[in-house]
Amino acid sequence: MEALHETGVTVRPATPDRTAGGILPRWVALPENTDEVAALMRVSAAHDLAVVPAGGGTKLGWGNPPERCDLLIDTRRLLLGDGSAVEHSAGDLVARVSAGLSLDVLDSTLSRFGQELALDGAPRAGTVGGMLATAVAGPRRFRYGTARDLLIGITVVLADGTIASSGGSVVKNVAGYDLGKLFTGSYGTLGVITEATFRLHPIPADRRWITVEPASLAGAGHGTTELVTELAAALAEPSAIELDWPDPLGPPTVSALVEGVAAGARAETVRRLMDGYGSALITAEAPAWWAVPPGADVLLELRVPPAAAHLALRAVAARRLPARVRGSVASAVLRVALPADVDEAAFAEFVAGLRDDLRRLGGGLTVLTAPPEIARRVDRWGPSGALPLMRRIKERFDPDRRMSPGRFAGGI
């Protein structure tokens, strides 16, 4: 489309290697700053083009496929206004970064100053914007919180091309809305994230993982809950407590991370506590499964109140499919992987039954990713009492439904 080229932004025909949830866009644009994204969005609004933002593409298969995709905006060339990708105030433990910056480059940049963005669990080849859009957080959320907790400023481009910011250095504020909280986990359905400002932490001087494979526990039952409860309240203050449960018929592995001052001595305290449940081992390296999803083909996410986490694990086991569970019992965010060749009907029954169990526990289940022939049998997002509010927000920010249409809950 000539109007897209008139923006001065590099625009190319899409190729099969750059799809959005299996949907091939008509064009791919590679803007280099926020103003260029705004120009693209103004043209898209004038010509009713559906837009999908994308970074490293590591999570484009999550959520529903968009109903349509005319323009994919590739954020990986985005820079800040001064032409840099990172504006780092080391003395203030704050960094303003381009949303298109890969996480591995951000890690490397900050580490030179002995600092880090304490968010793990996202592929390091992914981008800052993708991490925010999908609200990915890993094991250390137990101590540091999620992206919503560490994000102190954000700049976005709305569907009509308006540039809006909140927190940090405000350019234009959208009155009454906390843009950081709204856009984190929005899956590209409200606008394009172009910049983010984060609160940082010093890199801990030392880290120790204490791992126990509690053969004395019968599956992931009440004994695991007792162990996790003791760890969460321990004076040694672990930064993360994770579970890996490869077989619902067998015992889980539980691992705790201790980091910072006197990590070695504190790890010994945790080891003695965990020895009451099995033989614990202290290592200077994380277990191979740490902060890694339990699978990539069929991946579900369970969220329940922490007190009900052990009941959620029992509910998974009761479904009797070969599932692998991994995540935080203390924070009650668990990922469940199923085999890629799982039977369609069995998958639908598993999701429906587990959702019923979790609803009674005050929780829910999201199908993050699955092959299309399997995913079409279920609602990926499941029921949500917040859906009317989410629809009103969508109407406010994208009344013409052009931003990743249909990708989010309720077809938003």
N, C-alpha and C positions, 0 to 999 in steps of 0.2 A: 504494500500500500504506500503510495507516494507520500501521504501525510506523515507517516511514521518516519520516512527517510528525511523529511523536511525538518525534523527535530534536531538533526545533526548527530543523533545517536546511531551507533553501529547496529543495524538491523539485518538479520539474515533469514532466509527460509529455514524452517525447522528441519532437522534430520532425525531419523528413527532412534538415535542414541540419546535424544533429549526430549523425553515424553513426561507427561504429568499424570501419574497414576494409570499409565497405559494409553493416555489420550495424546495424540500427536498435535501440537499447536501448529498454527500457520506460520508464525514468525517467532524468532528468538531475538530479543534486544539485549545489548550489553552496555548499559549506562555506566558512566564513570563518576557521577556525583548525584546528590539529592535533587538538584535542579533538573538534571536530565531525566530522572525518574518522573518528576512532576510534569515535564513536557510530554513524556510518553503517556502518562495517565490522562492528561487533557485531551490528547488526540484519541485515546481509547474511549473516553467519555463521549466525545463528539461523534464517533462512528460506532458506538455500541459494541466495542470489542471486549470480550471476556479475557481477564488477565490472571495469570498465575505467577506469583513470585517464586524464585528458586535459587538456592545457593549451590552447595556441593551435590545436591540430588540424593543424599543418603536417606531422606525421609519422604520423598515424593510419592512413595507407595503407601504411606500411612493415610488413614482416613478414607473417605469415599473418593472415587475418581471424580474429577470435576465434570459437571454436566457438559461444559464446552470450554475450549481453551483456544482463543485466537492468538494471544500474545503471551509468551513466557518471558518474564523479565529476569535475566540472569544477573545476580547481584555481585558476582565475584570480582568485577573490575571496580566496584564502588570505592571511593576514597572520601576522606573528610574534606572540608572546605579548603584547608591549607595544602591539599595534595598528599597528605600522609594517610596511613591506614590506622594509626594508633596515636592518640594524644595522651601521654602517660604523665600523671602528676604523682611521682613516686613518694614524695613527702606527705601527700594527702591520702595515699593508698586508693587512688581513683584513676580509672582509665576510660577515655571516650574512644570508641572503636567503630570502624566501618562494619556494617552488618554483613558485608561480603567477605570479611576476613576469615580465613580458616582457623579452626581452634588450635591446630598444632603450631601455626605461626604465632598466634596470640600467646600460647604457652611459652614458646621460645623467647619472644620479645620481653615478656614480664619476668621470666626466670633470670634474666641478666641483672635484674635489680633485686633478686631474692623475693619476688612477689608472685602471686598467682590469683586467677579467678577460680574460686573453690567450688567449681561445678564439674563433676565427673559424670560418666555414664553416656555421654554423647560421643559419636565417632569423631576422632580428631581431624579427619578429613572433611568433616562437615563445617558449616559456617556459623558465625555468631547469630545471624538472623534465623537460620534454620533451627538452631537450638532453642531460641526464644519462641519461634512460631509453633513448635511442637512441645514446648515446656518439658524438655528432657532434663532429668536430674538423676544423679547416681547415688552410690552408697553414702557419701558424705553429706547428703541432705540432712542426715540425723543431727549433725552439729551446726552446719553452716546455712541450712535452709535451701530453698530452690531459687531458680532464676528470679522469681518475683521478689524474693527477699534481698537479693544482691543487686538488682537493677535499680539505679537511682535516677536515670534519665533516659529518654528515648525520643528519636525523631522518626516520623513516619510520613508517607505520602498517601493521602486519602484517595478514594475512587475518582473524585472530580479533579485531582491534581493539586489540591491544597496541601501545603507543607505544614505539619503540626508537630509540636514538641510538648513534652511535660517533664518536670524535674530538670535538674542540671541547669544548663543555660537555655532558657525558654525562648524560642523564636515566635511561635504562635501557639497559644493554648486553646484546646477545645474545652470550653468551660463546663465544669461539672463532671469531667471524666478523668480517671487515672489511666492514661494511655498505656503505661507500662504494664499494668495488671490486665487491661483489656486485650492487648496485642499478644501477651505471652500465652501461648496455647490456643491462638486463634486460627492456626493453620492457613494463614494467608487470606482469610475471608473478610477482613476489615480494611486492609490497605497493605502497603509495602513498607516494611521496616528498613530504614537506611542507616541509622546510627544508634548506638546504645552506650550508656555510661554506667559503669559498674563500680561497686565497692570491692576492693581487693583485700587480700590477707597475705601476711608474710608466709613464705614457704617454710613449713616446719623443719627444724634442724634434724629431726630423726623420726622414723616411722617403724612400727612393729605390728605385724599381724599375728594374732593368736587364734589358732584354728583347732577345732575339735570335731571329730566324726563320732558322735555319741552313740555307740553301738548299744548302750543301755536303754536308749529311747525306742519305744515301739512306734515307728513312723514319726510323723511330725505332729505329735500330740501335745498333751499338756506339759510334758517334761521340757519340750523345747520352749514353750511359753515361759515356764519358770526360769529357764536359763537366760532367755532374752531379757526378762524383767529384772533379773539380778544384774545383768550387764549394763542395762540402761541406767540403773540407779547406782552403779559402782563409783566409788570415789576416784578411781583411775580415769574416769571421764572418757570413754571411747568416742572416737569421732564417727564411727560407723559400726553397725552390727548387721551382718548379712547372712542369708541362708541359701544354700544350694541343695536342691532336693531332686536328684536325677531320676528317682524311681519312687512313685507314690506308695509302693509296698515295702520300701526299705527306710532306713534312718536318714536324716538330713545331715549335711555338714554345716556347722555354724562357725563363722569367722568374725573377729572383732578387730578394729583398727585403733591403735593408740599412737598418737603423734605429738611432737613438740617436746617440751621440757621433760627431762628424766623419763623419756619414753621407755627405755630399757627396764627401769625399776617398776614403772607402772604396768608394763607388759607382764612382768613376773607376778604382780598382784592379780591381774586378770587371768593369767594361766592357772594360778592356784584356785581361783573361783571356778574356772571351767573344768578343772580336773575332777570336780565333783560329778561331772556328767560324762566323762570319757577322758581319754588321754589327749591332752592339749599340747600343741607344738607352736613355738615362737619362731617366726621367720622375719627377715628383713625385706623380703619380697612378697608381693601380694599373691594369693592363690591364683592359678591360671584362669579361673572362672570369674574373678573379682571384677565388677563393673562391666561385665560382658553380657549382652542379652543371652538367654538360654537357647535361643533359636532365631532364625531369620525368615523362615518361610511362612509359618503360621504362629503369630505372636499375639498374645492377649495380655491385657493389664488389669489387675484386680486392685481395688482400693476399698478398704474397710476401716472402721475404727480400730486402733491398735489393740484394744482389749479383745477384739473378735478375730484377730489374725489367725490364731490356731484353729478356730472353727472354719475359717475360710479354707485353710489347708486341708482340713478333714473333708470339706465339701468337694475339693478337687479330687481327692483320693476316692471318694464315693462314686465319682463318675466313671471310674474304671477305663479311662483311656490312657495310653502311654504318654503321660505329660511330664515335662520337666519344669520345675518351679525354681525361681531365683528372685531374690530381692530382700527387702527390709521388713522383717516382722515387727521391729520396733516402730517404724514409720508406717507400717501396714500398706506398703506399695509393693506389689508382687507381680512379676512377669511369668507367664505360663506359655511354654512352647509345645506345640503338637507336631507330629510328623507331617511332612508335606503331602503324603499320600493318604491322609486321613479321609475316611469315607464321608461324603457330603452330608448324608442324613445323620450320621453319628456326630459330626461336627455341630450341626444345627441343634441336635438334642443336647449336646454337651453345653453349648452356650446358653440355651434357654433354661436348662435345669440349674446351671450354676448361677445364672442371673437371679433366678427365684430364690436360691439359697442366700445369695449375697444381699438381696433386697431386704430379707428378714433380719440380716445383721447390720443393716444401715449402710451397705456398700453398693458397689456396682462393678461392671465389667465392660471394657472397651476392646474391640478387635482392632489392634493396631495395624496389622497387615496379614493378608492371606491371599492365595491365588484367587483370581476372579470367580472361577467356577465354584469355589467353596464359599467365598465371602458373600456372594449374591443370595445365599440361603438365609442370611441373618441381617439384622440391623447392626452395623458395625459399632454404633455408639450406644445403643440401648436407650431406655426411657430416662428422662431427666426432668425433674420438677422445675429446673431453671430455664427450660426451653422458651416459655413466653418472654422472659426477660432477654434472653439471647436473641430472639427474633426482633425485639424492639431495638436492641443495639445494632443489629444488622441493618435494620431499616434506617437508623440514624446515620450510619457510616457508609452504607452501600445500598441506597434505595433501589437501584436498578439491577441489583444482584449480578454484578460483573466481576467481583473479586472471588476467584476460586469457587464459583457457584456450585452448591450442593456438596462440597467437600466435608462440611462440619455436621454436627449433630442436627437432626431434624431436617436435613436437606438445606441447611443454611449455606 
